[in-house]
């Protein structure tokens, strides 16, 4: 297979970077990002400890599962190797497009992004923030510890976007609640990391260090108004009437069986002439 030319590589990386920008803009538009302080608090695995008369309590407040589930769907392509928007493709594209740039700040930021993205590995088995074990007082040993990363991606690939039986079986003893508890912080950190990368790309473009088409920063990526109201022409005919050939053009005759729906005529005020008139009228 012939080695790709520089022009072909430019096109490949432009395509992949554009795919990331469009997906990242969709991630940024998610409702979780609108409260950035809360997003970071969940991502940091914030735990509150309360000491009361009836014991010591640990509380971890998370968003509703349905909200995080929709966010997981938006970030998922960034984790899939066969997607143009895959985060590693994005990092490679940036490295290629910045290959002649020798600015230390740019090189440092790109290296930082690479390190931060390395946290997100669907196959990873290492603990990111905590691990979970179950045990009973009457048992000699607790169950093996399960890393939060394993639980999190069992929720993503077992409970949400797929039904991965192997992941579900491995985490069955902990249930969907514990899987979700581990996944919510990772999804929130993915949102933060995705938008940070988007902002880096926007900054590079503003510095004239990379070139990307303006349209990918302007085109609509989410539906903001779910009510669709359009001005149309509607024609009706008796049931069973054969549809006219499509497409229709302005001025086409549909035949006498077809009637256009129009607004009803205003009702005449029939009582107006019956009102009593003053003398002299």
Secondary structure, 3 states (H helix, E strand, C coil): CCCCCHHHHHHHHHHHHHHHHHHHHHHHCCHHHHCHHHHHHHHCCCCEEEEECCEEEEECCCCCHHHHHHHHHHHHHHHCCCCCCCHHHHHHHHHHHCCCCCCHHHHHHHHHHHHHHCCCCCCCCCCCCCEECCCCCCCCCCCCCEEHHHHHHHHHHHHHCCCCHHHHHHCCCCHHHHHHHHHHHHHHHHHHHHHHHHHHHHHHHHCCCCCCCCHHHHCCCCCCCCCCCCCCCCEECCCCCCCCCCCCCCCCCCCCCCEECCCCCCCCCCCHHHCCCCCCC
